[in-house]
C-alpha cells in the first residue's frame, strides 16, 4: 500500500525515514535554515551591518519565520501518524506539550516576537535549541546516549570532584579574606567578594582584575592556582575515560 502524503511527511519529519540512522532530507534542510537564521541574528547585532542591510535582514527573518511556522504546522498535522496509542487529537496534544513541540513553539515565538518588539531580537539565538533537538535524531541520538551513559557511570567520581571544587573555592576565598581583607577591603573585604577571585583563579582564567599584594596573600594565591590546574584536569580525565569506555561498549554491541 502506498503511504499517504501525511505518512510520508511524518517519516521525513521524524528524522529517519529509511531506518539507516541518518537524518532525513527535510531535517537536513531544517539544519541549514536554523544555522542561517542564527547567523543572521548574530550579524544583525553589528550596527554597521544593520544600518546597511537592515531591510534585507528583516526580509530574511520573515522567510525564516514562515519556514518555522510551516514546520510547526506540519508536525502538528502529521502527529496522528505516530505509532503510539491514542486518538488523533490526543497525539497532536502530546506533540504540542512534548519537549520538541515546546522548543518548536519557542523558536517560532522568538522569530516573530522581535517584529513587534525589536528590543528582544537577541532572543532569536534560542534557535540553537532547535539544533540540539534535531541532533537527538538518527545517529546523533546514539552519541548523546553514550555521553549520558558515560556521565552516569562516573557520577560518583564527578560528585567527589564537585565537592573538592567547592571546598577549594571556599578555602581560597577564606584564605584571601584573612590575608587581604584589611589591605583590599573592596576586593577581599568579605568571603563572598573573595569568591570571584577564587573562581577565576581555580578555573585558570586569571583576568587580573583582582590580585593579592601581600606576601601571605601571594603564597595562598599560588597554592590555590596550583590546585586549580589539578582541579580542571580531574573531571576532564574522568569524562575522557568514561566516554572512551562507552564508545567501546557501543562498538561491541554493534558487533554482537
N, C-alpha and C positions, 0 to 999 in steps of 0.2 A: 504494500500500500504506500502510495506516495505521500510523504509528510506534507502537512498543510503549511501555509505561509507562516502562521503563528508558531508552529513547531520548529520550522527551520530558523526562524528569528530567535526563538528561545535557545536553541542549540548554539547559535552564534554568540548570543549574549552570555550564555553560561560559561564560555571560555574554552571548552574542549569538545568541539562538535564531532570529532572523529575518534576520540579516545586515545590519542597518542601523547597526551600530556603537554601539548603546545597550545598557546593562545590562539584563538580564532582570528580571522582577518578583521572582523568588526572590532574586537578588543585591541588589536594592534593599531587600528585607526584611532581608537579612543586614546591610546597611549600617546600617539602623535599629537592629537588635539589637546590633550592635557598638558603635555610638555610645551606646546606652542602657546597655550593660554597662560601658563606660569611664566614663560619667558616674556610674554607681552606685559604681564603685570609687573615684572621686575624692571623692564626697560622703561615703563611708564612712570616710574618713580624718579627718573632723571629729568629735572626741569627743562633742560635744553632740548632733549628729545621730545618731551611732552609738548613744548611750545611749537615745535616744527611739524610734528606728526600726530598731534592730538586727535585730529579728525579721523585719520586712518586707524589709529589705535582704538578709538571708540567704535568705529565700524567693525573692527575685528572682534571686539567684545560682544557686539550684537550677534555676530556669527557664532562665537563660542557659546553664547547663551542659548542660541537656537539648537546647537548640537547637543548640549547637555539636557535641554528640555525634551528634545526628541528621544534621547536615550532613556531618560527617566520615564517618559510616557510608554516607550516600547517595553521596558522592563515590567511596568505595571500591567500592560496589555498581555504580555506573554507569561505572566506569573502562574496562570492556571495550568500551564504545561509542566510545571514542576511535579515530579512523580510522588511527592509527599502526599499523604492523605489529607482530605479536606475539600470543601467546596471551592468554586472559583473565587467567590468573594472573600472567603477566609484566606486563601492563598495570596490574593492580592494584598490584603491587610497585613498578612505575615511578612510579605516582602517590604511593605512600606515601613513597618516597625523593626525590620531587621537592621543589623549594622550597615550592610551595604545600602539598603534603602535610605537610611538616615544620612549616610555620607553623601549619597547622590542628591538628596534634597538639600543638604547643607551647601554642596558645591553649586547647585542651581541658585540658591538664595544669595550666596556671596558673589555670584556672577551678575545677578540682576540688581541687587541692592545698591551698589555704588552708582547706578544710573539715576537713582533717586536721592542718594546721599553720597556725594563724591568723596567726602572725608574718610570713608571706610573702604576705599578701593584696595588698601593693603590686605584686607581680609581675603582677597582673591587668591592669595598664596595658599589658602586652605585646600586648593585643588590638589595639592601634593598628597593629601589623604586619599584621594581617589586612586592615585598610582599605587599606594600601598594595598588598597582593596583589590586592584587588578593583579598585583603581584602574588596574591594568595591563590590565584587560579593556576591551573596547569602545573608545570614542573616547578614553578616558583613556590608552590604550596609545599612541596616536599622539602625545599631548602628551609622554609620557615618552620616546618615541623622539626627538622633536625636541629635547628637553632634552639627552639623551645625545649626540646628534649635534652640538649646539652646543658642549658641553664638549669633545668630541673634536676639533672643528675649531679650537678655540682652546687646545688643550692646551699648545702651546709658549709662548704668551703667559702662560698660567697658571703654567707652570713658572718662568718668569722672575719673576713676581710672588711666588711662594712662596720663591724663592731670595732675592729682595730683602727679603722679610719676615723671613726667617731671619737675614740679615745685620744688619738694623736691630735685631732683638731682641737679638742678641749684642752689637752696638755699644752699644745703650742700657744693657744690663746691665753691660758692662765699664766704660763711662764713669762710671756712678753708683757702681760699686765703687771706682774710683780717687778720685772726688770725695767720696764719703760713707762709704766703708768704715771709716775711723778714727773718724768722728763718730757714725755709727749702725751699729755692728757687728751688732746684732741684725737689722737690716733690709737693710743693704747690705754686710755683712761678707764676702760671697763673691759670685762671679758667679751661681751657682745661686740664692742668696737674692734678688739684684737682678733676676733674670729675672721674678719675679712682678710687680714694679713695671713692668718693661719691657713685659710682655704687656698689662696693664690700661691702660697709657698709649698704646701703639701702637693698641690697639683702641678708643681714645677712651672707654673705660668710666670710668676715673678714680674708683675707690672712695674715695680719700682716706685709706685706712688706712696707706699708705706714701707719704711725700713727702720731697723733699730740703729741707735747711735752709741749706746753704752757698750763697754766690753762684755759685760754679762749678757746683755741682750743679743749681741752678735754671736756669742757662744751658743746660747739657746737657739738662736735662729739657724745656726749651722747644723745643729742636731736635728731640728725639725726638717730642714731642707734635705738632709741625707736620708732621713726616714721617708720623706716623700717619694724619693726615687724608688725605694723598695715597695712602697705602697702602691704606686702606679703599676709596677711590674707584676705584682702578685695576681690581681684579677685578670690581667692580660694573659699570663701564662696558664692560669686555671681555665679560662674560656677557650684558649687555643687548643689545649689538650682535650677538653671536653668535646669541642666541635670536631676535632680530628677523630676521636672515638666514635662519635655519632655518624660521621661520614663512612667510616669503615664498617659499622654495623649496617648502614643503609646499602652499601655495595654488597655485603654478604647476603642480605635479604634478597637483593635483586638476583644474585646468582642462584640462590635456592629456589 
